Amino acid sequence: MLKKIEATGVAVLLIGFLLWGSSSRFTLIPFSIFATIGLVLIVIARGRAQRHGSFLCRMGFHKNKHIRWDDEMKSMAIYQCERCGMTKKVMKNV
């Protein structure tokens, strides 16, 4: 259910940006309405679904720090969020 709410929020936000991109001068008000509704839906869905420690980490804004390189693949870097401790592997072009 929360994934559907988030997908709806992304779709509404995309519609708002498409209205803003059109060349009409009357699209500023619908853009702001669609953008606000879309952002609120995304924040509600992500805030309820993800249980990280920080509010910013729930929204997807992690503060990643490079820890080390992976032992199996030398071009794979390992990052860890300073706030919530989540780790991720990132492939680097070498």
Legacy VTK file of the C-alpha trace (Angstrom):
# vtk DataFile Version 3.0
C-alpha trace
ASCII
DATASET POLYDATA
POINTS 94 float
0.000 0.000 0.000
2.796 2.418 0.861
4.561 1.636 -2.435
1.375 2.615 -4.283
1.186 5.887 -2.361
4.827 6.625 -3.175
4.312 5.736 -6.853
1.259 8.001 -6.963
3.276 10.815 -5.403
6.030 10.395 -7.978
3.452 10.386 -10.795
1.748 13.523 -9.482
5.132 15.237 -9.108
6.029 14.249 -12.674
2.734 15.664 -13.961
3.510 18.901 -12.123
6.922 19.150 -13.783
5.400 18.422 -17.181
2.911 21.236 -16.635
5.757 23.537 -15.607
7.703 22.568 -18.722
4.866 23.533 -21.016
5.134 27.044 -22.358
1.886 28.424 -20.982
1.912 31.207 -18.450
-1.061 29.678 -16.582
0.791 26.546 -15.478
2.541 27.983 -12.419
-0.393 27.465 -10.045
-1.154 23.857 -11.160
2.578 23.096 -10.979
2.801 24.274 -7.399
-0.335 22.349 -6.429
0.811 19.131 -8.108
4.359 19.489 -6.750
3.136 20.045 -3.203
0.710 17.113 -3.288
3.349 14.839 -4.841
6.014 15.750 -2.287
3.610 15.291 0.618
2.620 11.828 -0.634
6.266 10.810 -1.053
7.245 12.079 2.405
4.311 10.284 4.048
5.011 7.002 2.279
8.751 7.005 2.934
8.345 8.188 6.509
5.988 5.315 7.315
7.777 2.568 5.355
11.430 3.064 6.248
12.610 2.860 9.846
16.050 4.445 9.878
17.191 6.491 12.833
17.305 9.865 11.138
14.481 11.624 9.308
16.854 12.509 6.466
17.828 8.849 6.095
14.146 7.912 5.859
13.784 10.285 2.939
16.837 8.793 1.214
19.402 11.499 1.998
22.130 9.395 3.593
25.465 10.888 4.612
27.751 8.226 3.183
31.424 7.882 4.015
33.910 5.647 2.215
35.014 2.844 4.542
37.090 0.470 2.471
37.435 -1.354 -0.822
35.808 -4.743 -1.330
38.122 -7.752 -1.046
36.441 -9.768 -3.803
36.266 -7.041 -6.458
38.907 -4.312 -6.343
36.711 -1.809 -8.175
33.895 -2.098 -5.602
33.872 0.531 -2.844
31.976 0.101 0.413
30.213 3.116 1.902
28.465 3.476 5.277
25.977 6.125 6.363
27.232 8.155 9.314
23.728 8.655 10.724
21.979 5.287 10.417
24.848 2.862 9.752
23.456 1.437 6.499
26.169 0.072 4.198
26.171 -0.128 0.418
28.533 -1.259 -2.298
29.294 0.965 -5.259
31.047 -0.048 -8.465
33.788 2.440 -9.395
35.229 2.895 -12.877
38.946 2.310 -12.686
LINES 1 95
94 0 1 2 3 4 5 6 7 8 9 10 11 12 13 14 15 16 17 18 19 20 21 22 23 24 25 26 27 28 29 30 31 32 33 34 35 36 37 38 39 40 41 42 43 44 45 46 47 48 49 50 51 52 53 54 55 56 57 58 59 60 61 62 63 64 65 66 67 68 69 70 71 72 73 74 75 76 77 78 79 80 81 82 83 84 85 86 87 88 89 90 91 92 93
